[in-house]
Amino acid sequence: MAAILGSIVSNLIEMVILGAVAVAGIICGRKFRDKKDAEKAAKAASAEQKQ
C-alpha cells in the first residue's frame, strides 16, 4: 500500500513540475513573439515615415 501511495505522490510531483515548465514555456514564447512583432511594426512604421 505504501509503495502505491509513494508512486502516486511521485507522479503527481512530476506532473506539477512538467506543467510548470510548460506554462513557463508558453509565457516566454508569448513574450518573445510580442517583442518580435513590436520590432517588426517599428521597422515598418520607420520605413513608412521615410517615404
ZAMARGU-4260 file (C-alpha; in steps of 0.2 Angstrom, whole numbers, plus 5000, padded with zeros to 4 digits):
<rodrens>
0) 5000/5000/5000 | 5014/5012/5004 | 5023/5009/4988 | 5007/5013/4978 | 5004/5029/4988
5) 5023/5034/4985 | 5021/5031/4967 | 5005/5041/4966 | 5014/5056/4975 | 5029/5054/4964
10) 5019/5055/4948 | 5009/5070/4955 | 5025/5079/4959 | 5032/5075/4942 | 5016/5081/4934
15) 5016/5098/4943 | 5034/5101/4938 | 5031/5097/4920 | 5015/5108/4920 | 5025/5122/4927
20) 5039/5120/4914 | 5025/5120/4900 | 5017/5136/4907 | 5034/5145/4908 | 5037/5140/4890
25) 5021/5147/4884 | 5023/5163/4894 | 5041/5165/4887 | 5036/5161/4870 | 5022/5174/4870
30) 5034/5187/4877 | 5047/5184/4863 | 5033/5184/4850 | 5026/5200/4856 | 5044/5208/4856
35) 5047/5202/4839 | 5031/5209/4832 | 5034/5226/4840 | 5051/5227/4832 | 5043/5222/4815
40) 5030/5235/4817 | 5043/5249/4822 | 5053/5245/4807 | 5038/5246/4796 | 5032/5262/4804
45) 5050/5269/4802 | 5051/5264/4783 | 5034/5271/4780 | 5039/5288/4788 | 5054/5289/4776
50) 5044/5288/4761
</rodrens>
